[in-house]
Amino acid sequence: MTRAGKLAFWMASLFMALFTVDVVTGAFFRAAFLSDLAQAVLLTLSCGSFVAGLLVIEAREKGGETSLMTREEETR
C-alpha cells in the first residue's frame, strides 16, 4: 500500500474513533462534546478519507489499464 493510502486510512480511523467516542459519551454519560453539525462533518470526513484510501488502492492495482471499454466481445 502506498503512503497516501495508509495516510487516508489512518485519517479515516482517527475521525471514526473520535466520532465513536463522542456518540458513546453522549449515550451513556450525557456528555457529548460535539454538536450535531460537528458530528455530521466528522462522519463525512471519515467516510471521505476511507473512500480516498480505496481509490488509491484501486488506482495502484489497475496500473496502466484504462477505464475505457474496448468494445470487444468475450468468447468462450
N, CA, C, O and CB atoms as a CASP TS submission, in Angstrom:
PFRMAT TS
TARGET T0000
AUTHOR 0000-0000-0000
METHOD Language model
MODEL 1
PARENT N/A
ATOM      1  N   MET     1       0.850  -1.172   0.000  1.00  0.00           N
ATOM      2  CA  MET     1       0.000   0.000   0.000  1.00  0.00           C
ATOM      3  C   MET     1       0.896   1.235   0.000  1.00  0.00           C
ATOM      4  O   MET     1       1.947   1.263   0.640  1.00  0.00           O
ATOM      5  CB  MET     1      -0.967  -0.002   1.224  1.00  0.00           C
ATOM      6  N   THR     2       0.469   2.222  -0.710  1.00  0.00           N
ATOM      7  CA  THR     2       1.254   3.433  -0.807  1.00  0.00           C
ATOM      8  C   THR     2       1.113   4.283   0.453  1.00  0.00           C
ATOM      9  O   THR     2       0.250   4.050   1.300  1.00  0.00           O
ATOM     10  CB  THR     2       0.838   4.231  -2.031  1.00  0.00           C
ATOM     11  N   ARG     3       1.975   5.254   0.542  1.00  0.00           N
ATOM     12  CA  ARG     3       1.955   6.133   1.708  1.00  0.00           C
ATOM     13  C   ARG     3       0.662   6.946   1.779  1.00  0.00           C
ATOM     14  O   ARG     3       0.114   7.169   2.858  1.00  0.00           O
ATOM     15  CB  ARG     3       3.159   7.071   1.678  1.00  0.00           C
ATOM     16  N   ALA     4       0.182   7.386   0.607  1.00  0.00           N
ATOM     17  CA  ALA     4      -1.064   8.157   0.569  1.00  0.00           C
ATOM     18  C   ALA     4      -2.244   7.299   1.007  1.00  0.00           C
ATOM     19  O   ALA     4      -3.137   7.783   1.701  1.00  0.00           O
ATOM     20  CB  ALA     4      -1.312   8.714  -0.843  1.00  0.00           C
ATOM     21  N   GLY     5      -2.255   6.031   0.608  1.00  0.00           N
ATOM     22  CA  GLY     5      -3.334   5.135   1.012  1.00  0.00           C
ATOM     23  C   GLY     5      -3.350   4.897   2.507  1.00  0.00           C
ATOM     24  O   GLY     5      -4.408   4.900   3.137  1.00  0.00           O
ATOM     25  N   LYS     6      -2.158   4.689   3.078  1.00  0.00           N
ATOM     26  CA  LYS     6      -2.077   4.484   4.524  1.00  0.00           C
ATOM     27  C   LYS     6      -2.526   5.724   5.277  1.00  0.00           C
ATOM     28  O   LYS     6      -3.235   5.630   6.279  1.00  0.00           O
ATOM     29  CB  LYS     6      -0.654   4.110   4.934  1.00  0.00           C
ATOM     30  N   LEU     7      -2.113   6.876   4.793  1.00  0.00           N
ATOM     31  CA  LEU     7      -2.495   8.124   5.446  1.00  0.00           C
ATOM     32  C   LEU     7      -4.010   8.313   5.409  1.00  0.00           C
ATOM     33  O   LEU     7      -4.611   8.731   6.399  1.00  0.00           O
ATOM     34  CB  LEU     7      -1.794   9.316   4.778  1.00  0.00           C
ATOM     35  N   ALA     8      -4.619   8.009   4.279  1.00  0.00           N
ATOM     36  CA  ALA     8      -6.073   8.157   4.162  1.00  0.00           C
ATOM     37  C   ALA     8      -6.794   7.224   5.126  1.00  0.00           C
ATOM     38  O   ALA     8      -7.768   7.631   5.760  1.00  0.00           O
ATOM     39  CB  ALA     8      -6.529   7.878   2.721  1.00  0.00           C
ATOM     40  N   PHE     9      -6.336   5.986   5.250  1.00  0.00           N
ATOM     41  CA  PHE     9      -6.976   5.052   6.174  1.00  0.00           C
ATOM     42  C   PHE     9      -6.726   5.434   7.628  1.00  0.00           C
ATOM     43  O   PHE     9      -7.611   5.258   8.465  1.00  0.00           O
ATOM     44  CB  PHE     9      -6.478   3.637   5.919  1.00  0.00           C
ATOM     45  N   TRP    10      -5.554   5.947   7.947  1.00  0.00           N
ATOM     46  CA  TRP    10      -5.289   6.410   9.310  1.00  0.00           C
ATOM     47  C   TRP    10      -6.188   7.587   9.667  1.00  0.00           C
ATOM     48  O   TRP    10      -6.725   7.654  10.772  1.00  0.00           O
ATOM     49  CB  TRP    10      -3.813   6.806   9.469  1.00  0.00           C
ATOM     50  N   MET    11      -6.347   8.509   8.731  1.00  0.00           N
ATOM     51  CA  MET    11      -7.230   9.652   8.983  1.00  0.00           C
ATOM     52  C   MET    11      -8.668   9.192   9.170  1.00  0.00           C
ATOM     53  O   MET    11      -9.368   9.683  10.055  1.00  0.00           O
ATOM     54  CB  MET    11      -7.145  10.665   7.830  1.00  0.00           C
ATOM     55  N   ALA    12      -9.112   8.251   8.341  1.00  0.00           N
ATOM     56  CA  ALA    12     -10.473   7.724   8.472  1.00  0.00           C
ATOM     57  C   ALA    12     -10.654   7.054   9.829  1.00  0.00           C
ATOM     58  O   ALA    12     -11.692   7.217  10.470  1.00  0.00           O
ATOM     59  CB  ALA    12     -10.784   6.724   7.338  1.00  0.00           C
ATOM     60  N   SER    13      -9.655   6.307  10.265  1.00  0.00           N
ATOM     61  CA  SER    13      -9.725   5.639  11.567  1.00  0.00           C
ATOM     62  C   SER    13      -9.768   6.646  12.704  1.00  0.00           C
ATOM     63  O   SER    13     -10.526   6.479  13.660  1.00  0.00           O
ATOM     64  CB  SER    13      -8.536   4.701  11.751  1.00  0.00           C
ATOM     65  N   LEU    14      -8.964   7.681  12.603  1.00  0.00           N
ATOM     66  CA  LEU    14      -8.939   8.712  13.641  1.00  0.00           C
ATOM     67  C   LEU    14     -10.275   9.435  13.726  1.00  0.00           C
ATOM     68  O   LEU    14     -10.814   9.618  14.818  1.00  0.00           O
ATOM     69  CB  LEU    14      -7.816   9.715  13.370  1.00  0.00           C
ATOM     70  N   PHE    15     -10.811   9.845  12.587  1.00  0.00           N
ATOM     71  CA  PHE    15     -12.097  10.541  12.577  1.00  0.00           C
ATOM     72  C   PHE    15     -13.211   9.642  13.098  1.00  0.00           C
ATOM     73  O   PHE    15     -14.071  10.096  13.853  1.00  0.00           O
ATOM     74  CB  PHE    15     -12.431  11.026  11.165  1.00  0.00           C
ATOM     75  N   MET    16     -13.203   8.390  12.708  1.00  0.00           N
ATOM     76  CA  MET    16     -14.260   7.477  13.154  1.00  0.00           C
ATOM     77  C   MET    16     -14.137   7.194  14.654  1.00  0.00           C
ATOM     78  O   MET    16     -15.149   7.086  15.347  1.00  0.00           O
ATOM     79  CB  MET    16     -14.204   6.156  12.356  1.00  0.00           C
ATOM     80  N   ALA    17     -12.910   7.074  15.158  1.00  0.00           N
ATOM     81  CA  ALA    17     -12.722   6.855  16.591  1.00  0.00           C
ATOM     82  C   ALA    17     -13.230   8.057  17.387  1.00  0.00           C
ATOM     83  O   ALA    17     -13.878   7.893  18.421  1.00  0.00           O
ATOM     84  CB  ALA    17     -11.235   6.593  16.908  1.00  0.00           C
ATOM     85  N   LEU    18     -12.937   9.251  16.908  1.00  0.00           N
ATOM     86  CA  LEU    18     -13.411  10.454  17.589  1.00  0.00           C
ATOM     87  C   LEU    18     -14.937  10.530  17.560  1.00  0.00           C
ATOM     88  O   LEU    18     -15.561  10.876  18.563  1.00  0.00           O
ATOM     89  CB  LEU    18     -12.804  11.709  16.942  1.00  0.00           C
ATOM     90  N   PHE    19     -15.529  10.211  16.432  1.00  0.00           N
ATOM     91  CA  PHE    19     -16.985  10.190  16.312  1.00  0.00           C
ATOM     92  C   PHE    19     -17.588   9.160  17.263  1.00  0.00           C
ATOM     93  O   PHE    19     -18.576   9.442  17.941  1.00  0.00           O
ATOM     94  CB  PHE    19     -17.404   9.885  14.863  1.00  0.00           C
ATOM     95  N   THR    20     -16.995   7.967  17.315  1.00  0.00           N
ATOM     96  CA  THR    20     -17.496   6.897  18.177  1.00  0.00           C
ATOM     97  C   THR    20     -17.406   7.285  19.650  1.00  0.00           C
ATOM     98  O   THR    20     -18.341   7.042  20.413  1.00  0.00           O
ATOM     99  CB  THR    20     -16.716   5.603  17.928  1.00  0.00           C
ATOM    100  N   VAL    21     -16.295   7.881  20.051  1.00  0.00           N
ATOM    101  CA  VAL    21     -16.138   8.312  21.448  1.00  0.00           C
ATOM    102  C   VAL    21     -17.189   9.354  21.797  1.00  0.00           C
ATOM    103  O   VAL    21     -17.755   9.316  22.890  1.00  0.00           O
ATOM    104  CB  VAL    21     -14.721   8.880  21.694  1.00  0.00           C
ATOM    105  N   ASP    22     -17.461  10.285  20.885  1.00  0.00           N
ATOM    106  CA  ASP    22     -18.468  11.303  21.157  1.00  0.00           C
ATOM    107  C   ASP    22     -19.860  10.690  21.296  1.00  0.00           C
ATOM    108  O   ASP    22     -20.617  11.059  22.194  1.00  0.00           O
ATOM    109  CB  ASP    22     -18.467  12.352  20.049  1.00  0.00           C
ATOM    110  N   VAL    23     -20.192   9.761  20.416  1.00  0.00           N
ATOM    111  CA  VAL    23     -21.513   9.124  20.480  1.00  0.00           C
ATOM    112  C   VAL    23     -21.657   8.300  21.762  1.00  0.00           C
ATOM    113  O   VAL    23     -22.702   8.349  22.412  1.00  0.00           O
ATOM    114  CB  VAL    23     -21.740   8.224  19.243  1.00  0.00           C
ATOM    115  N   VAL    24     -20.635   7.557  22.126  1.00  0.00           N
ATOM    116  CA  VAL    24     -20.696   6.720  23.338  1.00  0.00           C
ATOM    117  C   VAL    24     -20.792   7.586  24.588  1.00  0.00           C
ATOM    118  O   VAL    24     -21.593   7.294  25.477  1.00  0.00           O
ATOM    119  CB  VAL    24     -19.456   5.800  23.428  1.00  0.00           C
ATOM    120  N   THR    25     -19.992   8.644  24.672  1.00  0.00           N
ATOM    121  CA  THR    25     -20.069   9.509  25.857  1.00  0.00           C
ATOM    122  C   THR    25     -21.417  10.221  25.924  1.00  0.00           C
ATOM    123  O   THR    25     -21.938  10.463  27.013  1.00  0.00           O
ATOM    124  CB  THR    25     -18.925  10.543  25.847  1.00  0.00           C
ATOM    125  N   GLY    26     -21.976  10.553  24.776  1.00  0.00           N
ATOM    126  CA  GLY    26     -23.295  11.179  24.770  1.00  0.00           C
ATOM    127  C   GLY    26     -24.395  10.213  25.159  1.00  0.00           C
ATOM    128  O   GLY    26     -25.355  10.602  25.823  1.00  0.00           O
ATOM    129  N   ALA    27     -24.266   8.948  24.750  1.00  0.00           N
ATOM    130  CA  ALA    27     -25.309   7.970  25.028  1.00  0.00           C
ATOM    131  C   ALA    27     -25.291   7.501  26.482  1.00  0.00           C
ATOM    132  O   ALA    27     -26.341   7.375  27.112  1.00  0.00           O
ATOM    133  CB  ALA    27     -25.159   6.782  24.103  1.00  0.00           C
ATOM    134  N   PHE    28     -24.114   7.248  27.001  1.00  0.00           N
ATOM    135  CA  PHE    28     -24.027   6.667  28.348  1.00  0.00           C
ATOM    136  C   PHE    28     -23.843   7.692  29.459  1.00  0.00           C
ATOM    137  O   PHE    28     -24.318   7.489  30.576  1.00  0.00           O
ATOM    138  CB  PHE    28     -22.896   5.696  28.398  1.00  0.00           C
ATOM    139  N   PHE    29     -23.156   8.790  29.160  1.00  0.00           N
ATOM    140  CA  PHE    29     -22.840   9.754  30.209  1.00  0.00           C
ATOM    141  C   PHE    29     -23.486  11.121  29.990  1.00  0.00           C
ATOM    142  O   PHE    29     -23.307  12.029  30.801  1.00  0.00           O
ATOM    143  CB  PHE    29     -21.352   9.917  30.309  1.00  0.00           C
ATOM    144  N   ARG    30     -24.233  11.269  28.899  1.00  0.00           N
ATOM    145  CA  ARG    30     -24.863  12.532  28.535  1.00  0.00           C
ATOM    146  C   ARG    30     -23.861  13.682  28.540  1.00  0.00           C
ATOM    147  O   ARG    30     -24.142  14.779  29.023  1.00  0.00           O
ATOM    148  CB  ARG    30     -26.011  12.839  29.484  1.00  0.00           C
ATOM    149  N   ALA    31     -22.688  13.397  27.990  1.00  0.00           N
ATOM    150  CA  ALA    31     -21.619  14.393  27.977  1.00  0.00           C
ATOM    151  C   ALA    31     -20.991  14.493  26.595  1.00  0.00           C
ATOM    152  O   ALA    31     -19.766  14.539  26.479  1.00  0.00           O
ATOM    153  CB  ALA    31     -20.549  14.049  29.019  1.00  0.00           C
ATOM    154  N   ALA    32     -21.800  14.528  25.553  1.00  0.00           N
ATOM    155  CA  ALA    32     -21.274  14.648  24.193  1.00  0.00           C
ATOM    156  C   ALA    32     -20.562  15.992  24.059  1.00  0.00           C
ATOM    157  O   ALA    32     -21.072  17.014  24.519  1.00  0.00           O
ATOM    158  CB  ALA    32     -22.417  14.512  23.130  1.00  0.00           C
ATOM    159  N   PHE    33     -19.415  15.994  23.445  1.00  0.00           N
ATOM    160  CA  PHE    33     -18.632  17.222  23.343  1.00  0.00           C
ATOM    161  C   PHE    33     -18.698  17.851  21.957  1.00  0.00           C
ATOM    162  O   PHE    33     -18.129  18.923  21.748  1.00  0.00           O
ATOM    163  CB  PHE    33     -17.195  16.943  23.700  1.00  0.00           C
ATOM    164  N   LEU    34     -19.375  17.217  21.006  1.00  0.00           N
ATOM    165  CA  LEU    34     -19.536  17.781  19.666  1.00  0.00           C
ATOM    166  C   LEU    34     -21.009  18.090  19.406  1.00  0.00           C
ATOM    167  O   LEU    34     -21.900  17.400  19.900  1.00  0.00           O
ATOM    168  CB  LEU    34     -18.988  16.808  18.590  1.00  0.00           C
ATOM    169  N   SER    35     -21.239  19.120  18.635  1.00  0.00           N
ATOM    170  CA  SER    35     -22.617  19.438  18.241  1.00  0.00           C
ATOM    171  C   SER    35     -23.048  18.485  17.129  1.00  0.00           C
ATOM    172  O   SER    35     -22.244  17.707  16.615  1.00  0.00           O
ATOM    173  CB  SER    35     -22.741  20.930  17.773  1.00  0.00           C
ATOM    174  N   ASP    36     -24.316  18.557  16.770  1.00  0.00           N
ATOM    175  CA  ASP    36     -24.821  17.709  15.694  1.00  0.00           C
ATOM    176  C   ASP    36     -24.127  18.012  14.372  1.00  0.00           C
ATOM    177  O   ASP    36     -23.808  17.101  13.608  1.00  0.00           O
ATOM    178  CB  ASP    36     -26.326  17.887  15.544  1.00  0.00           C
ATOM    179  N   LEU    37     -23.898  19.278  14.110  1.00  0.00           N
ATOM    180  CA  LEU    37     -23.224  19.667  12.877  1.00  0.00           C
ATOM    181  C   LEU    37     -21.781  19.149  12.852  1.00  0.00           C
ATOM    182  O   LEU    37     -21.310  18.649  11.831  1.00  0.00           O
ATOM    183  CB  LEU    37     -23.245  21.194  12.719  1.00  0.00           C
ATOM    184  N   ALA    38     -21.098  19.274  13.972  1.00  0.00           N
ATOM    185  CA  ALA    38     -19.721  18.786  14.049  1.00  0.00           C
ATOM    186  C   ALA    38     -19.669  17.268  13.882  1.00  0.00           C
ATOM    187  O   ALA    38     -18.746  16.745  13.257  1.00  0.00           O
ATOM    188  CB  ALA    38     -19.081  19.193  15.386  1.00  0.00           C
ATOM    189  N   GLN    39     -20.648  16.563  14.432  1.00  0.00           N
ATOM    190  CA  GLN    39     -20.707  15.109  14.239  1.00  0.00           C
ATOM    191  C   GLN    39     -20.906  14.762  12.781  1.00  0.00           C
ATOM    192  O   GLN    39     -20.271  13.837  12.273  1.00  0.00           O
ATOM    193  CB  GLN    39     -21.829  14.499  15.074  1.00  0.00           C
ATOM    194  N   ALA    40     -21.775  15.484  12.100  1.00  0.00           N
ATOM    195  CA  ALA    40     -22.031  15.223  10.683  1.00  0.00           C
ATOM    196  C   ALA    40     -20.783  15.491   9.846  1.00  0.00           C
ATOM    197  O   ALA    40     -20.459  14.721   8.941  1.00  0.00           O
ATOM    198  CB  ALA    40     -23.199  16.084  10.181  1.00  0.00           C
ATOM    199  N   VAL    41     -20.094  16.573  10.147  1.00  0.00           N
ATOM    200  CA  VAL    41     -18.863  16.897   9.423  1.00  0.00           C
ATOM    201  C   VAL    41     -17.796  15.840   9.687  1.00  0.00           C
ATOM    202  O   VAL    41     -17.096  15.422   8.765  1.00  0.00           O
ATOM    203  CB  VAL    41     -18.345  18.293   9.829  1.00  0.00           C
ATOM    204  N   LEU    42     -17.669  15.410  10.931  1.00  0.00           N
ATOM    205  CA  LEU    42     -16.681  14.391  11.289  1.00  0.00           C
ATOM    206  C   LEU    42     -16.973  13.063  10.595  1.00  0.00           C
ATOM    207  O   LEU    42     -16.057  12.401  10.107  1.00  0.00           O
ATOM    208  CB  LEU    42     -16.652  14.191  12.804  1.00  0.00           C
ATOM    209  N   LEU    43     -18.229  12.679  10.550  1.00  0.00           N
ATOM    210  CA  LEU    43     -18.613  11.446   9.867  1.00  0.00           C
ATOM    211  C   LEU    43     -18.359  11.551   8.367  1.00  0.00           C
ATOM    212  O   LEU    43     -17.918  10.587   7.742  1.00  0.00           O
ATOM    213  CB  LEU    43     -20.089  11.126  10.132  1.00  0.00           C
ATOM    214  N   THR    44     -18.633  12.711   7.792  1.00  0.00           N
ATOM    215  CA  THR    44     -18.378  12.927   6.364  1.00  0.00           C
ATOM    216  C   THR    44     -16.886  12.867   6.066  1.00  0.00           C
ATOM    217  O   THR    44     -16.481  12.273   5.067  1.00  0.00           O
ATOM    218  CB  THR    44     -18.952  14.280   5.911  1.00  0.00           C
ATOM    219  N   LEU    45     -16.075  13.465   6.908  1.00  0.00           N
ATOM    220  CA  LEU    45     -14.615  13.407   6.731  1.00  0.00           C
ATOM    221  C   LEU    45     -14.101  11.973   6.840  1.00  0.00           C
ATOM    222  O   LEU    45     -13.218  11.565   6.085  1.00  0.00           O
ATOM    223  CB  LEU    45     -13.912  14.295   7.773  1.00  0.00           C
ATOM    224  N   SER    46     -14.650  11.223   7.768  1.00  0.00           N
ATOM    225  CA  SER    46     -14.240   9.836   7.935  1.00  0.00           C
ATOM    226  C   SER    46     -14.575   9.012   6.699  1.00  0.00           C
ATOM    227  O   SER    46     -13.732   8.266   6.200  1.00  0.00           O
ATOM    228  CB  SER    46     -14.906   9.231   9.166  1.00  0.00           C
ATOM    229  N   CYS    47     -15.792   9.144   6.208  1.00  0.00           N
ATOM    230  CA  CYS    47     -16.206   8.404   5.007  1.00  0.00           C
ATOM    231  C   CYS    47     -15.406   8.845   3.788  1.00  0.00           C
ATOM    232  O   CYS    47     -15.003   8.016   2.972  1.00  0.00           O
ATOM    233  CB  CYS    47     -17.709   8.600   4.746  1.00  0.00           C
ATOM    234  N   GLY    48     -15.178  10.135   3.668  1.00  0.00           N
ATOM    235  CA  GLY    48     -14.399  10.654   2.542  1.00  0.00           C
ATOM    236  C   GLY    48     -12.967  10.153   2.547  1.00  0.00           C
ATOM    237  O   GLY    48     -12.428   9.809   1.495  1.00  0.00           O
ATOM    238  N   SER    49     -12.345  10.109   3.710  1.00  0.00           N
ATOM    239  CA  SER    49     -10.980   9.600   3.815  1.00  0.00           C
ATOM    240  C   SER    49     -10.915   8.117   3.481  1.00  0.00           C
ATOM    241  O   SER    49      -9.969   7.657   2.841  1.00  0.00           O
ATOM    242  CB  SER    49     -10.431   9.843   5.216  1.00  0.00           C
ATOM    243  N   PHE    50     -11.928   7.372   3.919  1.00  0.00           N
ATOM    244  CA  PHE    50     -11.973   5.940   3.625  1.00  0.00           C
ATOM    245  C   PHE    50     -12.111   5.706   2.122  1.00  0.00           C
ATOM    246  O   PHE    50     -11.422   4.856   1.557  1.00  0.00           O
ATOM    247  CB  PHE    50     -13.137   5.269   4.380  1.00  0.00           C
ATOM    248  N   VAL    51     -12.994   6.453   1.483  1.00  0.00           N
ATOM    249  CA  VAL    51     -13.178   6.315   0.035  1.00  0.00           C
ATOM    250  C   VAL    51     -11.906   6.718  -0.704  1.00  0.00           C
ATOM    251  O   VAL    51     -11.534   6.075  -1.685  1.00  0.00           O
ATOM    252  CB  VAL    51     -14.371   7.170  -0.448  1.00  0.00           C
ATOM    253  N   ALA    52     -11.241   7.762  -0.252  1.00  0.00           N
ATOM    254  CA  ALA    52      -9.981   8.176  -0.884  1.00  0.00           C
ATOM    255  C   ALA    52      -8.938   7.063  -0.780  1.00  0.00           C
ATOM    256  O   ALA    52      -8.210   6.804  -1.738  1.00  0.00           O
ATOM    257  CB  ALA    52      -9.443   9.474  -0.232  1.00  0.00           C
ATOM    258  N   GLY    53      -8.863   6.406   0.376  1.00  0.00           N
ATOM    259  CA  GLY    53      -7.934   5.290   0.528  1.00  0.00           C
ATOM    260  C   GLY    53      -8.253   4.147  -0.414  1.00  0.00           C
ATOM    261  O   GLY    53      -7.350   3.541  -0.991  1.00  0.00           O
ATOM    262  N   LEU    54      -9.543   3.845  -0.575  1.00  0.00           N
ATOM    263  CA  LEU    54      -9.945   2.792  -1.506  1.00  0.00           C
ATOM    264  C   LEU    54      -9.604   3.159  -2.942  1.00  0.00           C
ATOM    265  O   LEU    54      -9.170   2.305  -3.716  1.00  0.00           O
ATOM    266  CB  LEU    54     -11.438   2.516  -1.382  1.00  0.00           C
ATOM    267  N   LEU    55      -9.795   4.416  -3.301  1.00  0.00           N
ATOM    268  CA  LEU    55      -9.462   4.852  -4.649  1.00  0.00           C
ATOM    269  C   LEU    55      -7.965   4.777  -4.921  1.00  0.00           C
ATOM    270  O   LEU    55      -7.556   4.454  -6.036  1.00  0.00           O
ATOM    271  CB  LEU    55      -9.954   6.262  -4.874  1.00  0.00           C
ATOM    272  N   VAL    56      -7.152   5.070  -3.925  1.00  0.00           N
ATOM    273  CA  VAL    56      -5.702   4.952  -4.086  1.00  0.00           C
ATOM    274  C   VAL    56      -5.324   3.499  -4.324  1.00  0.00           C
ATOM    275  O   VAL    56      -4.485   3.211  -5.178  1.00  0.00           O
ATOM    276  CB  VAL    56      -4.964   5.506  -2.848  1.00  0.00           C
ATOM    277  N   ILE    57      -5.928   2.583  -3.581  1.00  0.00           N
ATOM    278  CA  ILE    57      -5.652   1.163  -3.769  1.00  0.00           C
ATOM    279  C   ILE    57      -6.097   0.711  -5.158  1.00  0.00           C
ATOM    280  O   ILE    57      -5.363  -0.003  -5.842  1.00  0.00           O
ATOM    281  CB  ILE    57      -6.355   0.329  -2.683  1.00  0.00           C
ATOM    282  N   GLU    58      -7.284   1.118  -5.575  1.00  0.00           N
ATOM    283  CA  GLU    58      -7.789   0.751  -6.903  1.00  0.00           C
ATOM    284  C   GLU    58      -6.875   1.275  -7.996  1.00  0.00           C
ATOM    285  O   GLU    58      -6.575   0.552  -8.947  1.00  0.00           O
ATOM    286  CB  GLU    58      -9.209   1.290  -7.107  1.00  0.00           C
ATOM    287  N   ALA    59      -6.431   2.509  -7.881  1.00  0.00           N
ATOM    288  CA  ALA    59      -5.556   3.092  -8.896  1.00  0.00           C
ATOM    289  C   ALA    59      -4.225   2.346  -8.964  1.00  0.00           C
ATOM    290  O   ALA    59      -3.666   2.163 -10.046  1.00  0.00           O
ATOM    291  CB  ALA    59      -5.313   4.579  -8.602  1.00  0.00           C
ATOM    292  N   ARG    60      -3.731   1.926  -7.831  1.00  0.00           N
ATOM    293  CA  ARG    60      -2.457   1.205  -7.807  1.00  0.00           C
ATOM    294  C   ARG    60      -2.596  -0.183  -8.420  1.00  0.00           C
ATOM    295  O   ARG    60      -1.701  -0.634  -9.134  1.00  0.00           O
ATOM    296  CB  ARG    60      -1.936   1.094  -6.373  1.00  0.00           C
ATOM    297  N   GLU    61      -3.706  -0.865  -8.151  1.00  0.00           N
ATOM    298  CA  GLU    61      -3.889  -2.216  -8.668  1.00  0.00           C
ATOM    299  C   GLU    61      -4.200  -2.229 -10.162  1.00  0.00           C
ATOM    300  O   GLU    61      -3.813  -3.167 -10.859  1.00  0.00           O
ATOM    301  CB  GLU    61      -4.995  -2.911  -7.911  1.00  0.00           C
ATOM    302  N   LYS    62      -4.883  -1.218 -10.660  1.00  0.00           N
ATOM    303  CA  LYS    62      -5.206  -1.167 -12.083  1.00  0.00           C
ATOM    304  C   LYS    62      -3.969  -0.881 -12.919  1.00  0.00           C
ATOM    305  O   LYS    62      -3.880  -1.324 -14.064  1.00  0.00           O
ATOM    306  CB  LYS    62      -6.269  -0.110 -12.349  1.00  0.00           C
ATOM    307  N   GLY    63      -3.013  -0.144 -12.359  1.00  0.00           N
ATOM    308  CA  GLY    63      -1.781   0.156 -13.079  1.00  0.00           C
ATOM    309  C   GLY    63      -2.020   0.952 -14.339  1.00  0.00           C
ATOM    310  O   GLY    63      -2.551   2.061 -14.288  1.00  0.00           O
ATOM    311  N   GLY    64      -1.627   0.385 -15.485  1.00  0.00           N
ATOM    312  CA  GLY    64      -1.730   1.089 -16.752  1.00  0.00           C
ATOM    313  C   GLY    64      -3.038   0.879 -17.473  1.00  0.00           C
ATOM    314  O   GLY    64      -3.208   1.371 -18.589  1.00  0.00           O
ATOM    315  N   GLU    65      -3.967   0.164 -16.873  1.00  0.00           N
ATOM    316  CA  GLU    65      -5.248  -0.077 -17.535  1.00  0.00           C
ATOM    317  C   GLU    65      -6.035   1.218 -17.652  1.00  0.00           C
ATOM    318  O   GLU    65      -5.961   2.088 -16.784  1.00  0.00           O
ATOM    319  CB  GLU    65      -6.065  -1.129 -16.771  1.00  0.00           C
ATOM    320  N   THR    66      -6.784   1.329 -18.728  1.00  0.00           N
ATOM    321  CA  THR    66      -7.662   2.485 -18.875  1.00  0.00           C
ATOM    322  C   THR    66      -9.080   2.077 -18.526  1.00  0.00           C
ATOM    323  O   THR    66      -9.408   0.891 -18.510  1.00  0.00           O
ATOM    324  CB  THR    66      -7.594   3.062 -20.310  1.00  0.00           C
ATOM    325  N   SER    67      -9.894   3.034 -18.255  1.00  0.00           N
ATOM    326  CA  SER    67     -11.275   2.737 -17.883  1.00  0.00           C
ATOM    327  C   SER    67     -12.194   2.668 -19.094  1.00  0.00           C
ATOM    328  O   SER    67     -13.386   2.399 -18.946  1.00  0.00           O
ATOM    329  CB  SER    67     -11.786   3.779 -16.913  1.00  0.00           C
ATOM    330  N   LEU    68     -11.663   2.904 -20.281  1.00  0.00           N
ATOM    331  CA  LEU    68     -12.479   2.850 -21.487  1.00  0.00           C
ATOM    332  C   LEU    68     -12.685   1.406 -21.912  1.00  0.00           C
ATOM    333  O   LEU    68     -11.776   0.581 -21.821  1.00  0.00           O
ATOM    334  CB  LEU    68     -11.829   3.658 -22.622  1.00  0.00           C
ATOM    335  N   MET    69     -13.855   1.121 -22.364  1.00  0.00           N
ATOM    336  CA  MET    69     -14.137  -0.226 -22.852  1.00  0.00           C
ATOM    337  C   MET    69     -13.577  -0.362 -24.268  1.00  0.00           C
ATOM    338  O   MET    69     -13.579   0.598 -25.038  1.00  0.00           O
ATOM    339  CB  MET    69     -15.673  -0.524 -22.826  1.00  0.00           C
ATOM    340  N   THR    70     -13.103  -1.545 -24.602  1.00  0.00           N
ATOM    341  CA  THR    70     -12.526  -1.761 -25.918  1.00  0.00           C
ATOM    342  C   THR    70     -13.551  -2.273 -26.915  1.00  0.00           C
ATOM    343  O   THR    70     -13.229  -2.458 -28.088  1.00  0.00           O
ATOM    344  CB  THR    70     -11.376  -2.728 -25.825  1.00  0.00           C
ATOM    345  N   ARG    71     -14.768  -2.503 -26.473  1.00  0.00           N
ATOM    346  CA  ARG    71     -15.869  -2.970 -27.315  1.00  0.00           C
ATOM    347  C   ARG    71     -15.599  -4.331 -27.944  1.00  0.00           C
ATOM    348  O   ARG    71     -16.134  -4.651 -29.006  1.00  0.00           O
ATOM    349  CB  ARG    71     -16.142  -1.965 -28.400  1.00  0.00           C
ATOM    350  N   GLU    72     -14.779  -5.116 -27.292  1.00  0.00           N
ATOM    351  CA  GLU    72     -14.531  -6.459 -27.781  1.00  0.00           C
ATOM    352  C   GLU    72     -15.445  -7.423 -27.042  1.00  0.00           C
ATOM    353  O   GLU    72     -15.671  -7.292 -25.839  1.00  0.00           O
ATOM    354  CB  GLU    72     -13.042  -6.855 -27.603  1.00  0.00           C
ATOM    355  N   GLU    73     -15.964  -8.388 -27.780  1.00  0.00           N
ATOM    356  CA  GLU    73     -16.823  -9.380 -27.170  1.00  0.00           C
ATOM    357  C   GLU    73     -15.983 -10.496 -26.600  1.00  0.00           C
ATOM    358  O   GLU    73     -14.968 -10.892 -27.174  1.00  0.00           O
ATOM    359  CB  GLU    73     -17.833  -9.924 -28.177  1.00  0.00           C
ATOM    360  N   GLU    74     -16.411 -10.986 -25.486  1.00  0.00           N
ATOM    361  CA  GLU    74     -15.717 -12.107 -24.860  1.00  0.00           C
ATOM    362  C   GLU    74     -16.260 -13.406 -25.451  1.00  0.00           C
ATOM    363  O   GLU    74     -17.472 -13.624 -25.472  1.00  0.00           O
ATOM    364  CB  GLU    74     -15.890 -12.082 -23.305  1.00  0.00           C
ATOM    365  N   THR    75     -15.368 -14.262 -25.927  1.00  0.00           N
ATOM    366  CA  THR    75     -15.788 -15.547 -26.467  1.00  0.00           C
ATOM    367  C   THR    75     -15.345 -16.646 -25.536  1.00  0.00           C
ATOM    368  O   THR    75     -14.282 -16.575 -24.919  1.00  0.00           O
ATOM    369  CB  THR    75     -15.224 -15.771 -27.878  1.00  0.00           C
ATOM    370  N   ARG    76     -16.184 -17.671 -25.443  1.00  0.00           N
ATOM    371  CA  ARG    76     -15.854 -18.768 -24.537  1.00  0.00           C
ATOM    372  C   ARG    76     -15.751 -20.040 -25.282  1.00  0.00           C
ATOM    373  O   ARG    76     -15.479 -21.084 -24.688  1.00  0.00           O
ATOM    374  CB  ARG    76     -16.871 -18.901 -23.439  1.00  0.00           C
TER
END
